[in-house]
Amino acid sequence: MITDWHKKRDSFDQSSVPALVRELWHGDPASLRWIGQDYNIVFRFEAGGSGCYLRICHSSLHTLPEARQVMHFLRFLADENVPVGQPLPSVNGRYIELLGEGYFAAAQKEAPGQPMQAYLLDRSVYEAWGKSLGKLHAASRRYQPDPAIDYKFPSVRQFWLNIAPTVTSASAEIRRVYAELTEYMASLPPQDYGLIHGDYRPGNVIWNGSTARTIDFDEPNYHWYIADVCRALLELWDQPASQRRQFRQAFMRGYLSEHRIDEWWVSQLPYFAQHRALLMQAWDVQEGGSWGEVVKWVLERVEW
């Protein structure tokens, strides 16, 4: 499906980027390298001998108030010494620069290391990984959005309601799972609920051998904290149950050392995994995909 964002993304004049990098971030245009343009238009460049990333977006994908509120959250986390991608101000002292015609840009320092997905089956990193997420959630409990910015972070309930029309086109099995999970989520207690990263998959975490650093804050939303834990572990789905349990135990040791939640939530991971899988499948359909042969992640509720 071609959305307004895809049209804007593909019509952006990328020839303007070298001057943009040089003038606003004192970057070296010769070092500029295009990374991709799936969710944002992303370039890597060097400034002062250090790697940096430039992310360009348009208000048809994210409104400017949304981008500013997300940046407010990210800067708070960085100031709290949470290991995240460090926002980089422009020479004007701004963290978001307006480029005209609805486009805007932000930069951040490069996080050294490799995406965590390269270490997905290395259990030795999981305790440090959990510790990093625990720090993020502990800081999130103290965070207050900027009331001067006209944007409120969404709740997972909004996401869930938004996929309801899409689910109606799915199989009877998927409609049944959606109804069951709707009832389940409505029954959950309000404790251990707050602002989360929202897409805490291994590709959005950089591991440098000692620290797991979180990047790509595109989807912060209000949810139960265990949902970020679930997304971190979700791609272990195809591992044997005994393996999944060992990875989860190591992750939670690190996590609980930094952020205390009721350990009952761990027993709820099968429900949260199924919930996230159905959300992702429905989003794919909304973006032009099809239900096709639904992955077992949606239909099965497996032990974690």
C-alpha positions in Angstrom: 0.0 0.0 0.0 1.4 3.4 -1.0 0.7 5.8 1.8 1.1 9.6 2.0 4.4 9.0 3.9 5.8 6.8 1.1 5.0 9.5 -1.5 6.7 12.2 0.7 9.6 9.9 1.5 10.3 9.1 -2.2 9.9 12.7 -3.3 12.4 14.1 -0.8 15.4 15.8 -2.4 18.3 13.8 -1.1 20.8 16.1 -2.9 20.2 18.6 -0.1 21.6 16.3 2.6 25.3 17.1 2.2 24.8 20.8 2.8 22.3 20.0 5.6 24.9 17.9 7.4 27.7 20.4 6.9 25.7 23.5 7.9 23.6 22.2 10.8 25.8 19.5 12.4 29.3 20.5 11.2 29.5 17.0 9.6 31.8 15.9 6.8 29.7 15.6 3.6 32.3 13.2 2.1 31.5 10.7 4.9 27.8 10.7 4.1 26.3 7.3 3.5 22.6 6.4 2.8 21.4 3.7 5.3 17.8 3.2 4.3 14.3 4.7 4.1 11.8 2.2 5.5 10.4 4.1 8.5 12.6 7.2 8.4 15.1 8.4 5.8 18.4 7.6 7.5 22.0 8.6 6.7 25.2 8.1 8.5 27.9 10.8 8.6 31.0 11.7 10.6 31.4 14.9 12.6 34.6 15.6 14.6 35.8 12.1 14.0 32.7 10.5 15.5 29.9 8.6 13.7 26.4 10.1 13.7 23.0 9.3 12.2 20.6 11.7 10.6 17.0 10.8 10.5 14.6 12.7 8.3 10.9 12.4 8.6 7.7 14.1 7.4 4.6 15.2 9.3 2.5 12.7 7.2 4.2 9.9 9.2 4.8 11.7 12.5 3.4 15.1 13.4 5.9 17.6 14.7 4.4 17.7 18.2 4.7 13.9 18.4 8.4 14.1 17.3 9.0 16.8 19.9 7.4 14.8 22.7 9.4 11.7 21.8 12.6 13.7 21.7 11.7 15.1 25.1 11.4 11.5 26.4 14.7 10.5 24.8 16.6 13.4 26.1 15.2 12.7 29.6 16.5 9.1 29.4 19.9 10.2 28.2 20.1 12.8 31.1 19.3 9.9 33.5 22.2 7.9 32.2 20.0 5.3 30.6 22.0 3.7 27.7 20.2 5.0 24.7 21.2 6.6 21.4 22.5 10.1 22.4 20.5 12.9 20.8 22.8 15.4 19.0 21.8 19.1 18.9 22.4 21.1 15.7 24.7 24.1 15.7 21.5 26.1 16.5 21.1 24.2 19.7 17.9 22.5 18.4 17.3 18.8 18.6 14.8 18.9 15.8 15.4 21.0 12.7 12.6 22.0 10.3 13.5 21.5 6.7 10.4 23.0 5.1 7.4 21.4 3.3 6.6 19.3 6.3 10.0 17.6 6.6 12.1 17.7 9.7 15.4 16.1 10.8 17.1 15.0 14.0 20.6 13.5 14.6 22.2 11.3 17.3 25.6 9.9 18.1 26.4 6.5 16.7 26.1 3.7 19.3 29.2 1.5 18.9 28.6 -2.2 18.5 26.2 -4.4 16.6 22.5 -5.0 16.7 21.5 -7.4 19.5 20.0 -9.8 16.9 23.5 -10.9 16.1 23.8 -12.2 19.7 20.3 -13.6 19.9 21.5 -17.1 20.9 24.3 -15.9 23.2 22.8 -16.4 26.6 25.8 -14.6 28.3 24.6 -11.2 27.1 21.0 -11.5 28.4 21.6 -10.4 32.0 23.2 -7.2 30.8 20.5 -6.7 28.2 17.8 -7.1 30.9 19.6 -4.7 33.1 19.6 -2.0 30.4 15.8 -2.3 29.9 15.3 -2.3 33.6 17.2 1.1 33.8 15.0 2.4 31.0 11.7 1.5 32.7 12.9 2.7 36.1 13.6 6.1 34.6 10.3 6.0 32.7 8.5 5.8 36.0 9.9 9.2 36.9 9.3 10.8 33.6 6.6 13.4 32.9 5.8 14.4 29.3 6.1 18.1 28.5 2.6 19.6 29.0 3.5 22.5 26.6 3.7 20.0 23.7 0.3 19.2 22.1 0.8 15.5 22.0 -0.1 12.7 24.3 1.6 9.3 24.0 -1.0 6.6 23.0 -1.9 3.6 25.0 -1.7 0.0 23.8 -5.5 0.0 24.1 -5.7 2.5 21.2 -3.5 0.3 19.1 -5.6 -2.7 19.9 -8.9 -1.0 19.0 -7.3 0.3 15.8 -6.8 -3.2 14.4 -10.3 -4.3 15.2 -11.7 -3.5 11.7 -8.7 -5.4 10.1 -9.3 -8.4 12.3 -12.8 -8.7 10.9 -11.3 -9.8 7.5 -9.2 -12.6 9.2 -10.0 -16.2 9.9 -12.4 -17.4 12.6 -9.4 -18.6 14.6 -7.8 -15.1 14.6 -11.1 -13.4 15.5 -11.4 -15.8 18.4 -7.9 -15.0 19.6 -8.6 -11.3 19.3 -11.7 -11.6 21.4 -10.0 -13.7 24.0 -7.0 -11.3 24.3 -9.4 -8.3 24.4 -11.0 -9.8 27.5 -7.7 -10.8 29.0 -6.1 -7.3 28.7 -9.2 -5.7 30.2 -8.8 -7.9 33.3 -5.2 -6.9 34.0 -4.3 -4.8 37.1 -3.2 -1.2 36.7 0.1 -1.9 38.5 3.4 -1.9 36.6 2.0 0.1 33.8 3.8 3.0 32.2 5.5 4.5 29.2 7.6 1.9 27.3 9.9 1.9 24.3 7.2 0.1 22.3 9.3 -1.7 19.7 12.0 -3.3 21.9 13.1 -5.9 19.3 16.8 -7.0 19.1 17.4 -4.9 16.0 16.7 -1.8 18.1 19.3 -2.6 20.7 23.1 -2.2 20.1 25.5 -4.5 22.0 29.1 -3.3 22.4 30.4 -6.3 24.5 29.3 -4.8 27.9 26.3 -2.5 27.4 23.0 -2.9 25.6 22.0 0.5 24.2 18.5 1.2 23.0 17.8 3.1 19.8 14.9 4.0 17.5 12.3 5.5 19.7 9.5 5.7 17.2 6.6 4.0 19.1 6.6 4.9 22.8 3.3 4.1 24.3 1.6 3.3 27.6 1.6 -0.4 28.2 2.5 -2.9 31.0 6.3 -2.9 31.4 6.4 -6.6 30.7 5.4 -5.9 27.1 9.0 -4.6 26.3 10.4 -7.7 28.0 8.1 -9.8 25.8 9.2 -8.0 22.6 12.9 -8.5 23.5 12.4 -12.3 23.9 9.8 -12.8 21.2 12.2 -13.8 18.4 13.3 -16.8 20.5 9.9 -18.4 19.7 11.4 -21.3 17.7 13.8 -22.3 20.4 12.9 -25.2 22.7 11.0 -24.3 25.8 13.9 -25.1 28.0 16.1 -22.7 26.1 13.5 -19.9 26.1 13.2 -20.4 29.9 17.0 -20.0 30.4 17.2 -16.9 28.3 14.2 -15.4 30.0 15.7 -16.2 33.5 19.0 -14.5 32.6 17.2 -11.5 31.2 14.9 -11.1 34.2 17.8 -11.3 36.6 19.3 -8.2 35.1 16.0 -6.5 34.6 14.8 -7.0 38.2 18.2 -5.7 39.6 17.3 -2.3 38.2 13.4 -2.2 38.1 11.1 -4.0 40.4 7.9 -5.4 39.1 5.7 -8.1 40.4 7.2 -11.4 39.3 3.7 -12.6 38.5 4.1 -10.8 35.2 6.6 -13.4 34.0 3.9 -16.0 34.0 1.9 -13.8 31.7 4.5 -13.7 28.9 2.5 -16.3 26.8 -0.4 -13.9 26.6 1.7 -10.9 25.8 3.7 -12.7 23.1 0.4 -13.7 21.4 -0.9 -10.2 21.8 2.2 -8.6 20.2 2.2 -11.2 17.4 -1.4 -10.4 16.5 -0.7 -6.7 16.5 2.3 -7.1 14.2 0.3 -9.3 11.8 -2.6 -6.9 11.7 -0.2 -3.9 11.1 1.3 -5.8 8.2 -2.2 -6.3 6.7 -3.0 -2.6 7.2 0.2 -1.7 5.2 -0.9 -3.8 2.2 0.0 -7.3 3.2 -2.4 -10.2 3.6 -3.3 -12.6 6.4 -2.2 -15.5 4.2 -1.0 -18.5 6.2 -0.9 -17.0 9.6 2.2 -17.6 11.6 1.8 -19.9 14.6 2.9 -17.0 16.9 -0.7 -15.6 16.6 -2.6 -18.8 17.2 -0.4 -20.6 19.8 0.1 -19.5 23.4 3.4 -21.1 24.3 5.3 -21.4 27.5 8.0 -18.9 28.3 
